[in-house]
Amino acid sequence: MLDIKLIRERPDWVRQRLASRGAGEEERVADVLKADENRRKAIAEVEQLKAARNQAARDIGALMGQKKTAEAEARKAETRAMGDRIAQLDALVKEADAARDALLLRLPNLPHETVAAGTGPADNPVVRAWGAKPEFGFKPKAHDALCEELELVDFKRGAKLAGSGFLLYTHWGAKLERALIQFMLDLHTREHGFVEVSPPYLASRDCMLGVGQLPKFEDQAYAVQEGLDAATRGRLYLVPTAEAPVANIHRDEILPENRLPLRYCAYSPCFRAEAGAAGVGTRGMIRVHQFDKVEMIEIVKPEDSYAALERMVGCAERVLQLLELHYRVVLLCTGDMGFASAKTYDLEVWAPGQGSYLEVSSCSNCEDFQARRMNLRYRAGAGDNRFPHILNGSGTALARLFVALLETGQQADGSVILPEPLRPYLGTNRLTRPHP
C-alpha cells in the first residue's frame, strides 16, 4: 500500500501520479486523508485523556495521603468516566484504522517517473527486439491445429474434465510442458542465482492482500471452501501466480540487511477465473483458466531495485533467446500497468500461426508497495527498520510459450523441430504424431 505519510505531505503529487493511470483513483485521496484525520484526532484525544487519568491517579494518591477521602472519591469517579471515554475512543481508533486501511488497500501503486504516459497497450513503447520473425515456405498453422494433429493437447477432453479454458496435455505435449518447466528452473537456479522453492498451491487471504491480488481482483480469484463448511470460503485461494505465496515467505519479519538481496524462483500452476474475450483469443491455448508458470521474486534494498529490475528482465529474456524465439520488450505505460507495480516490462514473443505477439512475461518493480501490505521490513545499518522493495517476474509463463514454440518450430511435413536446449530433456529433436 502507499505510504500514508507521503499522502499527507504530498497529496497533490500523489493525485497527479494516480491520475496518470487514467482510472480515477486520484479521487479517493480526499477520502483517505479524511479517514486519516479522523484517526489522528481520536488518537490525540485518547492520549490526552490517558495523560489526564495518570495525573488523576497521582492526585488520588496524594489526597488519600492527606486523608482527604471525599475529594479522593470524587477524583476516582472522574477517572472512571475517563476510562469509559477512553474505551469508547479506543474503539473509534480501531474503526478509523480499519476505514483508512480499507481505502489504502484499494489505491494502486504510483507509476515511476520513467514510465511513459498512456491509456492502453497501443501506448506501450517498444524498448528492444531480439531475433527475426521466422520465414516459411508454406502457410504456417496455428497451434491448435498442430496440437490436434500431433496429439499434444486434447482440447475437447480437457473441457469435459473441468470446463472451457482447461487443457489436457497428452503424449509429447505433456512431456514438452514438463521439460519447459524443468529447463527454466535449471536455468534460473544454475545461471541466474535464484533459490528454488516449491510453495503451496493455495494461498491465504493475507497473502493475497499482501501482493495486491485482493481486494482489487477478488472477482477473478478461485476462492476455496473446506468441505461443507461455508464459513471457510475465502480463507484460502488457488494461487493466481506463485508470486502470491513466494513474495510472502518473509511477511511479518524483520530481516537483517546482509540477507538482501533474496532471490527465489518457483514453479506453480496458476488459476485465473477471468473470462476470455470473445473471438480468436479464446480458442486453443491463448487464454485459459489454468496454466503453468515459473516465477521469479526478488527482495532488495530500495537503492538497488531498479538495477535489479533490469537484471530480472534479462533473466526472462535469456529463456527466449535460448529457445530461439523472436520477441520484443515493451515498457508498459501508466494506463496499462498492474495494480501493484511502479514499473513493468512485458516480454512479447512472436507466434507465426497467430500473426501476432503474445505476452509471456511481465517483470515488475513494486517498490515498497507490497512490503508495506505484508509488513516485511529489514534492519538497516543505522539500526532503523525499513521496507524493502519487492520485484516479480515471469520466467516465463506457459501456455503461450508452448504456442510460440510449436508455431515457430513447425515444418512442412507437420512435425515440430525443438530448440537444442530442450532436446536433452525430451530425448528427441523433433515432435511427431505418436501414432501412425
ABEGO torsion letter per residue (X at the ends): XBBAAAAAABAAAAAAAAAAAGAGAAAAAAAAAAAAAAAAAAAAAAAAAAAAAAAAAAAAAAAAAAGBAAAAAAAAAAAAAAAAAAAAAAAAAAAAAAAAAAAAAABBBBBBAABBBEABAAABBBABBBEBBBBBABBBBBAAAAAAAAGABBAAAAAAAAEBGBBBBBEAAAAAAAAAAAAAAAAAAAAAGBBBBBBBABBBAAAAAAAGAOAAAAAABBBBBBEABAAABGABBBBABAAAAAAAAABGBBBBAAAOBBBBBBBBBBBBABBBBBEAAABEAABBABBBBBBBBBBBBAAAAAAAAAAAAAAAAAAAAAAGBBBBBBBBBAAABBAABABBBBBBBBBAAAGBBBBABBBBBAEAAAAAAAGBBBBBAAGBBBBBBBBBBBOBBOAAAAAAAAAAABBAAGBBBBBAAAAAAAGBABBBBABX
